């Protein structure tokens, strides 16, 4: 349901440029002054060797995507309030003020920046509709004082116009700058999360190069944690349940379904309409109802967005329960807000995996 300002989204729900990629192991060799890393995936093989001095930190990570997308970077804007304490701080005493538009990006940049960042996340309440967001004096001051902004709300940034400020726009960072008709729930795609984390890391190093070694360590640790917490489980789901039919009341789940190899069978028009806060077309409602009434052999799991609840989505949820289709809930922002991004995602992926297992066992 989150949207980038001044962009119109139409029937985009099933479009996912990253759907054909694989999540795979990534070995990163980190030098205190020069980073070197290798990708492996469906179109690129790992194995390049990097000659680095003794100061190199060699860390085995599991994360990443094929075709080099992990290396994409772009400008960004963000807001948020959170803090992170990642390891021992070395180098300068610089404190970078960061604003992240939503708390999921705030969580990730907090873990990257550790003791060298002060992060403010603007949207964290699951009951807050970011579509209706309007800047207030407090948020405007936070943005004006930020060295790094990660954003979906361009009007907030325009109001700031702070010299020397780094703006990270997630759509640019993932290589989709200027494109419209996109599903903007990028944080539900592991590929786009990798892209965005890499862009955040590069921005932090550019702002505070003295502490680059510290950011290197946190970057490596975060990537490892992302893999073990949820990305590896998406690979496991794809291996065991690839091609299984699932449905969703809203398009937020499409990226996760694609990464997990699941087939989304719910009507595209229904999901898009709910995401936009509109009534779904009558034909799509009828189609969705029929899918639910056909039972769990036709739809293995219904994914229910707990932040876009309406009478029609509640009816779909009730029909799923009546026909023994497991129902799992997802949220658009980290809930509870004190969880890390990867713990939140890990919980959702684990719930999905459990539902698929229970359906397979006939529970």
C-alpha positions as CSV (number, residue, x, y, z in Angstrom):
1,X,0.0,0.0,0.0
2,X,3.0,2.3,0.3
3,X,3.5,4.5,-2.7
4,X,6.1,6.8,-4.1
5,X,4.8,10.3,-4.5
6,X,3.8,11.7,-7.9
7,X,3.8,8.2,-9.5
8,X,0.7,6.5,-10.9
9,X,0.4,2.7,-10.5
10,X,-1.9,0.7,-12.6
11,X,-2.1,-3.0,-13.1
12,X,1.4,-3.9,-11.9
13,X,0.8,-6.5,-9.3
14,X,2.4,-9.5,-11.0
15,X,5.3,-7.6,-12.7
16,X,8.5,-8.4,-10.9
17,X,11.8,-7.9,-12.9
18,X,13.7,-9.9,-10.2
19,X,11.5,-13.0,-10.3
20,X,13.8,-15.0,-12.5
21,X,16.8,-14.6,-10.2
22,X,18.2,-16.9,-7.6
23,X,19.2,-16.1,-4.1
24,X,22.5,-17.7,-3.6
25,X,25.7,-17.7,-1.6
26,X,27.9,-14.6,-1.7
27,X,31.5,-14.5,-0.6
28,X,32.6,-11.0,0.3
29,X,36.3,-10.1,0.7
30,X,36.5,-6.8,2.5
31,X,39.5,-4.5,2.4
32,X,39.7,-1.6,4.8
33,X,40.1,0.8,1.9
34,X,38.9,-1.1,-1.1
35,X,36.0,-3.4,-1.1
36,X,36.0,-6.5,-3.3
37,X,33.2,-9.0,-3.6
38,X,32.0,-11.6,-6.0
39,X,28.5,-12.5,-7.1
40,X,27.2,-15.9,-8.0
41,X,23.8,-16.7,-9.4
42,X,21.8,-18.0,-12.4
43,X,23.8,-15.9,-14.9
44,X,27.2,-15.4,-13.1
45,X,29.5,-17.8,-11.5
46,X,31.4,-17.1,-8.3
47,X,35.1,-17.8,-8.3
48,X,37.0,-14.6,-9.1
49,X,40.0,-14.1,-6.9
50,X,40.9,-10.8,-5.3
51,X,44.4,-10.0,-4.2
52,X,44.2,-8.1,-1.0
53,X,46.6,-7.1,1.8
54,X,46.8,-8.8,5.2
55,X,44.3,-6.3,6.6
56,X,41.5,-7.8,4.6
57,X,38.6,-9.2,6.5
58,X,37.3,-12.3,4.8
59,X,33.7,-13.1,5.6
60,X,31.6,-15.9,4.2
61,X,28.1,-14.5,3.6
62,X,25.0,-16.0,2.3
63,X,22.8,-13.6,0.3
64,X,22.6,-11.9,-3.0
65,X,21.1,-12.3,-6.4
66,X,22.1,-13.2,-9.9
67,X,23.1,-11.0,-12.8
68,X,25.0,-8.4,-10.6
69,X,21.8,-6.7,-9.4
70,X,23.3,-6.6,-5.9
71,X,25.7,-4.0,-7.1
72,X,23.1,-1.5,-8.2
73,X,23.1,1.9,-6.5
74,X,21.0,5.0,-6.7
75,X,20.1,8.2,-4.8
76,X,17.6,7.8,-1.9
77,X,15.5,9.5,0.7
78,X,14.4,8.1,4.0
79,X,13.1,8.9,7.4
80,X,13.0,7.1,10.7
81,X,13.6,6.8,14.4
82,X,15.7,3.9,15.6
83,X,19.2,3.2,16.6
84,X,21.6,0.3,16.4
85,X,24.7,-0.8,18.2
86,X,26.6,-3.0,15.8
87,X,30.0,-4.0,17.2
88,X,32.8,-2.0,18.5
89,X,33.1,1.5,17.1
90,X,36.4,2.6,15.7
91,X,37.6,5.6,13.8
92,X,36.0,9.0,14.0
93,X,33.4,10.2,16.4
94,X,31.1,11.3,13.6
95,X,27.4,10.8,14.1
96,X,25.4,10.8,10.8
97,X,21.8,11.9,11.1
98,X,19.7,9.6,8.9
99,X,16.0,9.9,8.1
100,X,14.1,6.8,6.7
101,X,10.6,7.1,5.4
102,X,9.6,3.7,6.8
103,X,10.9,1.7,9.8
104,X,12.0,-1.3,7.7
105,X,14.6,0.9,5.9
106,X,15.3,2.5,9.2
107,X,16.1,-0.8,10.8
108,X,18.5,-1.8,8.0
109,X,20.4,1.5,7.9
110,X,20.6,1.4,11.7
111,X,22.3,-2.0,11.6
112,X,24.7,-0.8,8.9
113,X,25.6,2.5,10.7
114,X,25.7,1.2,14.3
115,X,27.0,3.7,16.7
116,X,27.8,6.1,13.9
117,X,24.2,6.9,13.0
118,X,21.2,8.5,14.5
119,X,18.2,7.2,12.6
120,X,14.7,8.6,12.5
121,X,11.9,6.5,10.9
122,X,8.8,8.5,10.0
123,X,6.3,5.7,9.3
124,X,6.2,2.8,11.8
125,X,2.5,2.6,12.9
126,X,0.7,-0.2,11.0
127,X,-2.5,1.9,11.3
128,X,-0.9,4.8,9.4
129,X,-1.6,5.1,5.7
130,X,1.6,6.4,4.0
131,X,-0.6,7.5,1.1
132,X,-2.1,10.1,3.4
133,X,1.2,11.3,4.7
134,X,1.7,15.0,5.1
135,X,4.9,16.5,6.3
136,X,4.8,18.2,9.7
137,X,7.4,20.7,11.2
138,X,9.1,18.0,13.3
139,X,9.6,15.7,10.3
140,X,10.7,18.6,8.2
141,X,13.4,19.6,10.7
142,X,14.6,16.0,10.9
143,X,15.0,15.9,7.1
144,X,16.6,19.3,7.0
145,X,19.2,18.1,9.6
146,X,19.9,14.7,8.0
147,X,23.0,13.9,6.1
148,X,21.3,10.9,4.5
149,X,17.6,10.5,3.6
150,X,16.0,7.3,2.3
151,X,12.7,8.2,0.7
152,X,9.4,7.5,-0.9
153,X,8.1,11.1,-0.3
154,X,9.8,13.5,-2.7
155,X,7.7,16.5,-1.5
156,X,9.3,16.1,1.9
157,X,12.8,16.3,0.3
158,X,11.9,19.2,-1.8
159,X,10.9,21.1,1.3
160,X,14.3,20.5,2.8
161,X,16.8,21.4,0.0
162,X,19.7,20.8,2.3
163,X,23.1,21.4,0.7
164,X,25.4,18.3,0.8
165,X,22.6,16.0,1.7
166,X,22.6,12.5,0.2
167,X,19.2,11.3,-1.0
168,X,18.7,7.6,-1.6
169,X,15.6,6.8,-3.6
170,X,14.9,3.1,-3.4
171,X,13.4,2.8,-6.9
172,X,16.6,4.3,-8.3
173,X,18.8,2.1,-6.1
174,X,17.2,-1.1,-7.5
175,X,17.7,0.0,-11.1
176,X,14.1,1.0,-11.9
177,X,14.5,4.8,-12.0
178,X,11.9,6.5,-14.1
179,X,9.7,3.4,-14.5
180,X,6.0,3.5,-13.7
181,X,3.3,0.9,-13.2
182,X,5.5,-0.9,-10.6
183,X,4.6,-2.8,-7.5
184,X,6.3,-0.5,-5.0
185,X,6.5,-3.0,-2.1
186,X,10.2,-3.4,-2.8
187,X,11.2,-4.4,0.7
188,X,9.3,-7.7,0.2
189,X,11.8,-8.6,-2.5
190,X,15.1,-10.1,-1.2
191,X,16.8,-8.9,-4.4
192,X,15.7,-5.3,-3.9
193,X,16.6,-5.5,-0.2
194,X,20.1,-6.5,-1.2
195,X,20.3,-3.6,-3.7
196,X,19.1,-1.1,-1.1
197,X,21.3,-2.3,1.6
198,X,24.3,-2.0,-0.7
199,X,23.3,1.6,-1.7
200,X,22.9,2.5,2.0
201,X,26.4,1.1,2.8
202,X,28.0,3.0,-0.1
203,X,26.3,6.2,1.0
204,X,27.5,5.8,4.6
205,X,31.1,5.2,3.4
206,X,30.9,8.2,1.1
207,X,29.7,10.4,4.0
208,X,32.1,9.1,6.6
209,X,35.1,7.4,4.8
210,X,37.1,7.5,8.1
211,X,34.8,4.8,9.5
212,X,34.6,2.7,6.3
213,X,36.2,-0.4,8.1
214,X,33.4,-0.3,10.7
215,X,30.7,0.0,8.0
216,X,32.4,-2.9,6.2
217,X,32.0,-5.1,9.2
218,X,28.4,-4.2,9.8
219,X,27.6,-4.6,6.1
220,X,29.0,-8.1,6.1
221,X,27.3,-9.1,9.4
222,X,23.9,-7.7,8.1
223,X,24.1,-9.6,4.9
224,X,24.8,-12.8,6.7
225,X,21.9,-12.2,9.1
226,X,19.5,-11.5,6.2
227,X,20.4,-14.8,4.7
228,X,20.1,-16.9,7.8
229,X,17.0,-15.1,9.1
230,X,14.8,-15.3,6.0
231,X,16.3,-15.5,2.6
232,X,17.5,-19.0,3.0
233,X,14.0,-20.1,4.1
234,X,12.6,-18.6,0.9
235,X,15.0,-20.8,-1.0
236,X,13.9,-23.8,1.0
237,X,10.2,-23.0,0.2
238,X,11.1,-22.7,-3.5
239,X,12.8,-26.1,-3.4
240,X,9.9,-27.9,-1.6
241,X,6.9,-26.0,-2.8
242,X,7.9,-24.3,-6.0
243,X,4.8,-23.8,-8.3
244,X,2.3,-24.3,-5.5
245,X,-0.8,-22.0,-5.8
246,X,-1.3,-19.3,-3.3
247,X,-3.6,-16.2,-3.1
248,X,-3.2,-12.8,-1.6
249,X,-5.7,-10.0,-0.7
250,X,-3.1,-7.4,-1.7
251,X,-0.1,-7.2,-4.0
252,X,2.4,-6.7,-1.1
253,X,3.0,-10.5,-1.1
254,X,3.8,-10.8,-4.8
255,X,7.6,-10.2,-4.5
256,X,7.9,-12.8,-1.6
257,X,5.8,-15.3,-3.6
258,X,8.1,-14.9,-6.6
259,X,11.3,-15.3,-4.6
260,X,9.8,-18.4,-3.0
261,X,8.7,-19.9,-6.3
262,X,5.0,-19.8,-5.5
263,X,2.3,-19.2,-8.0
264,X,0.0,-16.3,-7.2
265,X,-3.5,-17.2,-8.5
266,X,-5.6,-14.4,-7.0
267,X,-7.0,-11.9,-9.5
268,X,-4.5,-9.1,-10.3
269,X,-7.2,-6.5,-10.4
270,X,-8.4,-7.4,-6.9
271,X,-5.0,-7.1,-5.4
272,X,-4.2,-3.8,-7.1
273,X,-7.6,-2.3,-6.2
274,X,-7.2,-3.2,-2.5
275,X,-3.6,-1.8,-2.5
276,X,-4.9,1.5,-3.9
277,X,-7.8,1.6,-1.4
278,X,-10.4,1.1,-4.0
279,X,-13.3,-1.4,-4.4
280,X,-12.2,-4.4,-6.5
281,X,-14.0,-5.0,-9.8
282,X,-17.1,-7.2,-9.3
283,X,-15.7,-9.8,-11.7
284,X,-12.5,-10.1,-9.7
285,X,-14.4,-10.4,-6.5
286,X,-16.5,-13.3,-8.0
287,X,-13.3,-15.0,-9.3
288,X,-11.6,-14.7,-5.9
289,X,-14.7,-16.1,-4.1
290,X,-14.8,-19.0,-6.5
291,X,-11.1,-19.8,-5.8
292,X,-11.8,-19.9,-2.1
293,X,-14.8,-22.1,-2.4
294,X,-12.8,-24.6,-4.5
295,X,-10.7,-25.3,-1.4
296,X,-7.1,-25.9,-0.5
297,X,-6.3,-28.1,-3.5
298,X,-6.8,-24.9,-5.6
299,X,-5.2,-22.4,-3.2
300,X,-2.7,-23.8,-0.7
301,X,-2.5,-20.6,1.4
302,X,-4.2,-17.2,1.6
303,X,-2.0,-14.3,2.5
304,X,-4.0,-11.6,4.2
305,X,-2.7,-8.0,4.5
306,X,-3.6,-6.9,8.0
307,X,-3.3,-3.2,7.1
308,X,-5.6,-3.2,4.1
309,X,-8.7,-4.7,5.7
310,X,-12.1,-4.0,4.2
311,X,-15.5,-5.9,4.2
312,X,-14.5,-7.6,0.9
313,X,-11.1,-8.8,2.1
314,X,-12.7,-10.0,5.4
315,X,-15.2,-12.0,3.3
316,X,-12.4,-13.6,1.3
317,X,-10.6,-14.5,4.6
318,X,-13.8,-16.0,6.0
319,X,-14.4,-18.1,2.8
320,X,-10.8,-19.4,3.1
321,X,-11.4,-20.5,6.7
322,X,-14.6,-22.2,5.7
323,X,-12.9,-24.1,3.0
324,X,-9.9,-25.3,5.0
325,X,-7.4,-22.9,3.3
326,X,-4.7,-21.8,5.8
327,X,-4.7,-18.0,6.3
328,X,-1.5,-16.1,7.3
329,X,-1.3,-12.3,8.0
330,X,1.4,-9.9,6.8
331,X,2.1,-6.3,7.6
332,X,3.6,-3.4,5.6
333,X,5.8,-2.1,8.4
334,X,7.8,-3.9,11.1
335,X,5.6,-5.2,13.8
336,X,6.2,-5.1,16.6
337,X,8.3,-1.9,15.8
338,X,11.2,-3.0,18.1
339,X,12.0,-6.0,16.0
340,X,14.8,-6.0,13.4
341,X,13.9,-6.1,9.7
342,X,15.2,-9.6,9.3
343,X,13.5,-10.9,12.4
344,X,10.2,-9.5,11.2
345,X,10.7,-11.0,7.7
346,X,11.9,-14.2,9.2
347,X,8.7,-14.5,11.2
348,X,6.5,-14.0,8.2
349,X,8.4,-16.5,6.0
350,X,8.4,-19.0,8.8
351,X,4.6,-18.6,9.1
352,X,4.3,-19.1,5.4
353,X,6.4,-22.2,5.4
354,X,4.5,-23.7,8.3
355,X,1.2,-23.0,6.5
356,X,2.4,-24.7,3.4
357,X,3.7,-27.7,5.4
358,X,0.4,-28.0,7.3
359,X,-1.6,-28.0,4.1
360,X,0.7,-30.6,2.5
361,X,0.2,-32.8,5.5
362,X,-3.5,-32.3,5.4
363,X,-3.6,-30.7,8.8
